[in-house]
């Protein structure tokens, strides 16, 4: 007989501390430990961070250090690879006691996820997070897929994401960061 995993509330998650350095997401009330990234995925995320630092102040950037509460039937939080915060959200987080973007806070303007190998990871980034981030009102969501060498640029229009799949020499044209100048090929050369 297999024991059922305990279901946590958002409040229990926000107060949870197992004394380790492990990072977790809360998915439909279930605590899910996040494995370490592959070296390639980590390099891609750091490369994108370095490009974003050219046009966005450090206070408005998050690199795997803030989680975000998304809506669902049970409490769910996500720990994105990168986020660009609005000035208003960055100001609110300055006085926060925990690095969590709560539902009563403005959403980030951009979330970037670098897809890890495996069907489960693809489903999480392409399906579940897509609907969660749209419901949360995040204006732009990039799915960076090193295995397929594509970037899926999702732009929020009337509550739903419009999709643009980019590859090779295609330019990543961001509606929220028009100053960005980057090709998909540059992202995957790191």
Residue pairs with C-beta under 8 A, 6 or more apart in sequence:
5 30
5 31
7 29
7 30
7 74
8 16
8 26
8 29
8 30
8 31
8 75
9 29
9 75
10 26
10 69
10 75
10 77
13 24
13 26
13 31
13 75
13 77
14 98
14 100
16 24
16 31
22 33
22 34
23 33
23 34
23 64
23 79
24 31
24 32
24 33
24 34
24 79
25 32
25 34
25 67
25 76
25 77
25 78
25 79
26 32
26 75
26 76
26 77
27 76
28 72
28 73
28 74
28 75
28 76
29 74
29 75
29 76
34 79
35 116
37 45
37 81
37 114
37 116
38 116
38 117
40 146
40 190
41 81
41 114
41 115
41 116
41 146
43 190
44 114
44 144
44 146
44 187
44 188
44 190
45 63
45 64
45 81
45 82
45 112
45 114
46 63
46 190
47 187
47 190
48 82
48 112
48 144
48 187
49 61
49 63
49 82
51 180
51 182
52 61
52 82
52 84
52 177
52 180
53 61
55 177
55 179
55 180
56 84
56 177
59 85
59 90
59 94
60 84
60 85
60 86
60 87
60 90
61 82
61 83
61 84
61 85
62 80
62 82
62 83
62 84
62 85
62 108
63 81
63 82
64 79
64 80
64 81
64 82
65 99
66 79
66 80
66 83
66 93
66 99
66 100
66 101
67 77
67 78
67 79
67 99
67 100
67 101
68 77
68 78
68 79
68 80
68 83
68 100
68 101
68 107
68 108
68 111
68 136
69 75
69 76
69 77
69 100
69 101
69 102
69 103
70 76
70 77
70 78
70 132
70 133
70 135
70 136
71 103
71 132
71 135
71 136
72 132
76 132
77 100
78 129
78 132
78 133
80 108
80 111
80 112
80 113
81 112
81 113
81 114
82 110
82 111
82 112
83 108
83 110
83 111
83 112
84 108
84 109
84 110
84 176
84 177
85 93
85 108
85 109
86 106
86 107
86 108
86 109
88 106
89 101
89 105
89 106
89 107
89 108
92 105
92 106
93 99
93 101
93 105
101 107
101 108
107 136
107 137
107 138
107 139
108 138
109 138
109 139
109 140
109 176
110 138
110 139
110 140
110 141
110 142
110 174
110 176
110 177
111 129
111 133
111 138
111 140
111 141
111 142
112 141
112 142
112 144
113 125
113 129
113 141
113 142
113 143
113 144
114 144
114 146
115 121
115 122
115 125
115 126
115 143
115 144
115 145
115 146
115 147
117 147
122 145
125 143
126 143
126 152
129 141
130 141
130 143
130 154
130 161
133 141
133 154
133 161
134 141
134 154
134 156
134 159
134 160
134 161
135 159
137 156
138 156
139 155
139 156
139 175
139 176
140 153
140 154
140 155
140 156
140 174
140 175
140 176
141 154
141 156
141 161
142 151
142 152
142 153
142 154
142 172
143 151
143 152
143 154
144 151
144 187
145 151
145 152
146 188
149 167
149 168
149 184
149 188
150 165
150 166
150 167
150 184
151 165
151 166
151 167
151 170
151 172
151 184
151 187
152 163
152 164
152 165
152 166
153 163
153 164
153 165
153 166
153 172
153 173
153 174
154 161
154 162
154 163
154 164
155 161
155 162
155 164
155 175
156 162
166 172
166 184
167 184
168 183
168 184
168 185
169 183
169 184
169 185
170 183
170 184
171 181
171 182
171 183
172 180
172 182
172 183
172 184
172 187
173 180
174 180
